[in-house]
Amino acid sequence: MRIAMIGTGYVGLVSGVCFSDFGHDVICVDKDAGKIERLNRGEVPIYEPGLDRLTEKNVAAGRLSFTSDLAAAVDGAEAVFIAVGTPTRRGDGHADLTYVMAAAEEIAAALTGYAVVVTKSTVPVGTNRQVKQVIAKANPQADFDVASNPEFLREGAAIEDFMKPDRVVVGVQNERAAEVMAEIYRPLYLRDFPILTTDLESAELIKYAANAFLAAKITFINEIAGLCERVGADVKEVSRGIGFDGRIGNKFLHAGPGYGGSCFPKDTAALARIGQDHAFPLRITETVMRVNDEVKQRMVEKLRDACDGSFNGKTIAVLGVTFKPNTDDMREAPSLTIVPALVGGGAKVRVVDPQGRSEGETLLPGVKWEDDPYQAVRQADLVVLLTEWNEFRALDLKKLAREMEVPRMADLRNIYSPKAAKRAGFETYVAVGRGAWTAPETAS
């Protein structure tokens, strides 16, 4: 099939590349001429494991191309996907649909035959019907249908998620559109992956409900972690104990410094706003948002306590600033709350992150970037493990402690055990929801 993908951000680029690997002819469109030039030179503008190789393969096969000419891409396309940004609208929590509706108007002018216009972007309930109205108004003669096809891609594992999904959700209004969408996803259907075809509104809400539920799981275990610290329990054991229950599951039950990224903060805020707009407040979702903010602030106080009550004059090494490993995405990362608090409190902050520097240099002013963890901790008063990159999972803790002025560790991802930190020579070990300790001072 011939597919036009409008938008080459994270969702659009991954989806376009993967569709081309299914055997479809895909043209990816973006207004950013510089980004299109980079893609045409073979440079992938985002970090996602395996995406560069898959892009190169399908460009070489002639199934994948990139352009700034939306009209040329849409001309003759059987499906046109809208995969543009829907950021949180400043001031009210709504998803900003400016880019979606602008794309719909441009698509309307470019349609030359029947096509299904598919919203891939995460959008509030009712958006696809608005897209249909915008296109029909701009081009009354257009022969088209709309469909909702939300994405469920985890950054760092997006290709695997696309090729081996838990499910594919498709919202349509008629059989004609359903047949087009079935043909697009035929390679997955043949391998028996679940494909749920439903109405537009249900498809739109599934995406928000899924992300809000996962955000709630993360926030729940972070609250339990706080209680564990008060009662002497170990949150890792609690997580294991409840995760064996098939009704609960063990995913998204890892305590840490709060959720971040491009989806959970934005989507929980949008879902809460949808509830308010329909006079049905979503109290659980609203509480999840509030508690998640409190968790990030609690991490700041945890670090302050580890520094004897003040950051002023301390040298602190932070390992990992992206919101999760295997991505360069800094959006709503806990580091954007924690690191400025360290700098603002008078600390000298050194940062190491395998992929975060390109965005982080702008977002985290006042820090010094290092390439090596052992260099970063030299003469430091505290090392903070903030993102669980594989590079930080097998550090030589004894060497780390020896390099520090005062060997203190704040392990905000519970990567290491308290016993391992003590054996390595750390004088203070702080974690999330498990045994923290400080070695007693020896008499002089």
C-alpha positions in Angstrom: 0.0 0.0 0.0 1.0 3.6 -0.4 1.2 5.5 2.9 2.0 9.1 3.8 3.3 9.7 7.3 2.8 13.4 8.3 5.4 14.2 11.0 8.8 12.6 11.6 9.0 13.0 15.3 9.4 9.9 17.5 6.0 8.3 16.7 5.9 9.3 13.0 9.5 8.2 12.2 9.3 4.9 14.0 5.9 4.1 12.5 6.9 5.1 9.0 10.1 3.1 9.0 8.3 0.0 10.5 5.4 0.2 8.0 8.0 0.3 5.2 9.5 -2.8 6.7 6.1 -4.5 6.3 6.5 -4.0 2.6 4.4 -0.8 2.2 5.6 2.2 0.2 6.0 5.0 2.8 6.7 8.7 2.3 7.5 10.6 5.6 6.7 14.3 5.6 8.0 17.1 7.8 8.0 20.9 7.6 11.5 20.9 9.1 13.6 21.0 5.9 16.8 20.5 7.9 15.4 17.3 9.4 14.4 16.0 6.0 17.9 16.8 4.6 19.4 14.8 7.5 17.1 11.8 6.9 17.9 11.9 3.2 21.6 11.8 4.1 21.0 8.7 6.2 21.1 10.5 9.5 18.4 9.5 12.0 17.6 12.6 14.2 16.5 10.6 17.3 18.1 7.9 19.3 16.3 4.7 19.2 18.2 1.4 19.2 18.1 -0.3 15.7 16.2 2.5 14.0 19.2 3.7 11.9 19.8 0.2 10.5 16.1 -0.3 9.7 15.8 3.1 8.0 18.9 2.4 5.9 17.5 -1.0 4.9 14.2 0.2 3.7 15.5 3.4 1.9 17.9 1.1 0.0 14.9 -1.2 -0.9 13.1 1.8 -2.3 10.1 1.5 0.1 10.9 4.5 2.3 11.6 8.2 1.4 11.4 11.6 3.0 10.1 14.9 1.8 8.9 18.4 2.8 6.2 18.3 0.0 3.0 17.2 1.7 0.9 17.4 -1.4 3.2 15.2 -3.4 3.2 12.6 -0.5 -0.5 12.6 -0.1 -1.2 12.4 -3.9 -2.3 8.8 -4.5 -1.8 7.6 -0.9 -4.3 5.0 0.3 -3.7 6.0 3.9 -2.4 9.3 5.4 -1.2 9.1 9.0 -1.2 12.2 11.2 1.7 11.8 13.6 2.4 15.4 14.7 2.9 16.7 18.3 0.1 17.2 20.7 1.9 19.0 23.6 0.1 20.1 26.8 -1.5 23.4 26.2 -0.1 26.0 28.5 -2.4 26.9 31.3 -5.2 24.4 31.1 -3.8 20.9 30.7 -5.5 20.3 27.4 -3.7 18.5 24.5 -2.8 21.2 22.0 -4.4 20.1 18.7 -3.0 23.0 16.6 -0.6 20.8 14.6 -3.2 18.1 14.1 -5.8 20.4 12.6 -3.3 22.3 10.5 -2.2 18.9 9.1 -5.8 18.0 8.4 -6.4 21.2 6.4 -3.2 20.6 4.3 -4.2 16.9 3.7 -7.7 18.0 2.6 -6.2 20.2 -0.1 -3.9 17.4 -1.3 -6.3 14.5 -1.5 -6.7 13.2 -5.1 -8.6 10.0 -4.5 -10.1 7.9 -1.7 -7.9 7.7 1.4 -8.2 6.9 5.1 -6.9 9.8 7.2 -5.5 8.1 10.3 -4.7 9.9 13.5 -1.6 8.3 15.1 -1.0 11.2 17.5 -2.4 10.9 21.0 -5.5 13.0 21.0 -8.6 13.6 23.2 -11.9 11.9 22.7 -13.7 13.5 19.7 -10.6 14.6 17.8 -11.1 12.3 14.9 -14.6 13.6 14.3 -13.1 17.1 14.4 -10.5 16.1 11.8 -13.3 14.7 9.6 -15.2 18.1 9.8 -12.0 20.1 9.1 -11.3 18.0 5.9 -14.9 18.0 4.7 -15.1 21.8 5.2 -11.8 22.5 3.4 -12.5 20.1 0.6 -16.2 19.2 0.2 -15.5 16.9 -2.7 -12.9 14.8 -0.8 -13.5 11.1 -0.8 -12.1 9.9 2.6 -12.7 8.3 5.9 -11.0 8.9 9.3 -9.5 6.3 11.6 -8.0 6.4 15.1 -4.8 4.3 15.5 -3.1 5.2 18.8 0.5 4.2 19.3 1.8 2.2 22.3 5.6 2.5 21.7 8.1 2.5 24.6 11.1 4.6 24.0 14.1 2.4 23.8 12.0 -0.6 22.7 9.9 1.0 20.0 10.7 -1.2 17.1 10.1 -4.4 19.1 6.8 -2.9 20.3 5.7 -2.1 16.8 6.7 -5.4 15.3 5.5 -7.5 18.2 2.7 -5.5 19.8 0.5 -6.5 22.7 -2.3 -5.2 20.6 -3.1 -2.9 17.7 -6.1 -0.6 18.3 -8.1 0.7 15.3 -11.1 3.0 15.6 -13.3 3.4 12.4 -16.7 4.4 11.4 -17.3 1.9 8.5 -16.2 -1.3 6.9 -14.4 0.5 4.0 -12.0 2.2 6.4 -11.6 -1.1 8.4 -10.6 -3.0 5.3 -7.8 -0.4 4.5 -6.5 -0.6 8.1 -6.7 -4.4 8.0 -4.5 -4.5 4.9 -2.0 -2.1 6.4 -1.6 -4.3 9.5 -2.0 -7.6 7.6 1.6 -8.7 8.4 0.7 -8.6 12.1 -2.6 -10.3 11.6 -1.0 -13.2 9.9 1.2 -13.7 12.9 -1.8 -13.7 15.2 -1.1 -10.4 17.1 -4.3 -9.0 18.6 -6.0 -6.3 16.4 -8.9 -4.6 18.1 -11.3 -2.8 15.7 -13.6 -0.5 17.5 -15.4 2.9 17.3 -13.5 6.2 17.2 -14.2 7.3 20.7 -13.2 4.0 22.3 -9.9 3.9 20.4 -9.1 7.4 21.5 -9.8 6.7 25.1 -7.9 3.4 25.2 -4.7 5.2 24.7 -5.3 7.7 27.6 -6.7 5.0 29.9 -3.7 2.7 29.3 -1.1 5.4 30.1 -3.0 6.7 33.1 -3.2 3.2 34.5 0.6 2.6 34.1 1.3 6.0 35.6 -0.9 5.0 38.6 1.1 1.8 39.0 4.4 3.7 39.2 3.0 6.2 41.6 1.4 3.6 43.8 4.7 1.7 44.3 6.5 5.0 44.9 4.0 5.8 47.7 4.5 2.3 49.1 8.3 2.9 48.9 7.8 6.0 51.2 5.9 3.8 53.7 8.6 1.1 53.4 11.2 3.7 54.5 9.1 4.5 57.6 8.4 0.9 58.7 11.7 -0.8 57.7 10.3 -2.9 54.8 12.1 -3.3 51.4 10.1 -2.0 48.5 11.9 -4.4 46.1 10.6 -7.4 48.1 7.2 -5.8 48.3 7.1 -5.3 44.5 8.1 -8.9 43.9 5.6 -10.1 46.4 2.6 -8.3 44.8 4.0 -8.7 41.2 3.6 -12.5 41.3 -0.1 -12.0 41.5 -1.4 -12.4 37.9 -4.0 -9.8 38.5 -1.4 -7.2 39.2 1.7 -8.2 37.3 5.3 -7.2 37.9 5.7 -4.5 35.2 5.8 -0.8 36.2 6.3 -1.7 39.9 9.9 -0.4 40.2 10.2 2.4 42.8 12.2 5.4 41.7 12.2 9.2 41.4 8.8 9.5 39.6 7.7 9.1 36.1 8.6 11.4 33.2 8.9 11.3 29.4 6.8 12.3 26.5 3.6 10.4 27.3 2.7 9.9 31.0 2.8 13.5 32.2 1.1 14.9 29.1 -1.5 12.1 28.8 -2.5 12.1 32.5 -3.0 15.9 32.4 -5.1 15.6 29.2 -7.2 12.8 30.6 -7.8 14.7 33.8 -8.9 17.7 31.7 -11.2 15.6 29.5 -12.9 14.4 32.7 -13.3 18.0 33.9 -14.8 19.1 30.6 -17.4 16.3 30.8 -18.3 17.1 34.4 -16.8 13.8 35.5 -13.6 14.5 37.5 -11.1 11.6 37.4 -10.0 11.8 41.0 -7.5 8.9 40.8 -5.7 10.4 37.8 -5.6 13.8 39.4 -4.1 12.3 42.5 -1.5 10.4 40.5 -0.3 13.6 39.0 0.0 15.4 42.3 1.7 12.5 44.1 4.2 12.1 41.2 5.2 15.8 41.6 5.6 15.2 45.4 7.8 12.1 44.7 10.2 14.2 42.7 10.4 16.8 45.5 10.9 14.0 48.1 13.9 12.9 46.1 15.4 16.4 46.4 15.0 16.3 50.2 16.5 12.8 50.3 19.6 14.1 48.6 19.7 17.1 50.8 19.7 14.9 53.9 22.5 12.9 52.4 24.5 16.1 52.1 24.1 16.9 55.8 21.2 19.3 55.2 22.7 21.5 52.5 23.9 21.4 48.9 26.0 24.5 49.3 29.6 23.9 48.5 29.1 20.2 47.8 30.3 18.5 44.6 27.7 16.1 43.3 27.9 13.6 40.4 24.7 12.7 38.7 24.7 9.5 36.6 21.8 9.6 34.1 19.5 12.5 33.3 17.2 11.1 30.5 13.8 10.1 31.8 14.7 6.4 31.1 17.6 4.4 29.6 18.0 3.8 25.8 16.6 7.2 24.8 17.9 10.7 24.5 14.5 12.1 25.6 14.6 14.6 28.5 10.9 15.5 28.5 9.5 15.8 32.0 12.5 13.8 33.3 13.0 13.7 37.1 16.4 15.2 36.5 14.7 18.5 35.4 13.4 18.9 38.9 16.3 17.4 40.8 19.4 18.8 39.1 18.2 22.4 39.1 17.5 22.0 42.9 21.1 20.9 43.4 22.5 23.8 41.3 20.2 26.3 43.0 21.3 25.0 46.4 24.9 25.9 45.6 26.2 22.5 44.5 28.8 21.9 41.8 27.1 19.3 39.6 28.8 16.9 37.2 26.6 14.9 34.9 27.2 11.7 32.9 24.6 10.3 30.4 25.2 8.1 27.4 22.7 10.0 25.2 21.4 13.0 27.2 23.9 15.6 26.5 22.5 16.9 23.3 19.3 18.0 24.9 20.6 18.3 28.5 23.2 21.1 27.7 20.3 23.4 27.1 17.9 22.1 29.7 20.4 21.8 32.6 22.5 24.9 32.6 25.2 25.3 35.2 26.4 21.7 35.2 29.6 20.1 33.9 29.3 17.2 31.5 31.6 14.3 31.9 32.0 11.1 29.7 33.3 8.8 32.5 31.6 8.1 35.8 34.8 7.7 37.6 36.0 11.1 36.4 32.7 12.6 37.4 32.9 11.4 41.0 36.5 12.5 41.6 36.6 14.4 44.9 32.8 14.5 45.0 30.7 14.5 48.1 27.8 12.5 46.7 27.0 10.3 43.7 23.4 10.1 42.5 22.2 7.2 40.3 19.2 8.8 38.6 18.7 6.8 35.3 19.3 3.1 35.1 21.4 2.9 32.0 23.2 -0.4 31.6 26.5 1.5 31.7 25.7 2.2 35.4 24.6 -1.3 36.5 28.0 -2.8 36.9 30.2 0.0 38.2 33.3 -0.8 40.3 31.8 0.5 43.5 35.1 0.2 45.4 36.8 2.4 42.7 33.9 4.8 42.8 34.2 5.2 46.6 37.9 5.6 46.5 37.7 8.5 44.0 35.2 10.5 46.1 36.0 13.1 48.8 33.2 11.7 50.9 31.9 8.3 49.6 28.1 8.8 49.7 25.7 7.2 47.3 22.0 8.0 46.5 20.8 5.1 44.5 17.4 6.4 43.3 16.8 3.4 41.0 17.7 0.7 43.6 20.4 -0.7 41.2 22.8 -1.8 44.0 22.2 -3.4 47.3 22.9 -1.7 50.7 25.3 -4.5 51.5 27.3 -4.0 48.2 27.6 -0.3 48.9 28.8 -0.9 52.5 31.3 -3.5 51.4 32.7 -1.1 48.7 33.5 1.5 51.4 30.6 4.0 51.1 29.9 5.8 54.3 26.3 6.7 53.4 23.8 4.8 51.2 20.4 6.2 50.3 17.8 4.3 48.2 14.1 4.5 47.5 12.0 2.4 49.8 14.7 0.3 51.3 17.4 0.4 54.0 19.4 3.6 54.0 22.3 4.0 56.4 25.1 6.2 57.4 28.2 4.8 59.1 28.8 6.1 62.6 31.5 8.7 63.1 34.6 7.4 64.7 36.1 9.2 67.7 39.4 11.0 66.9 
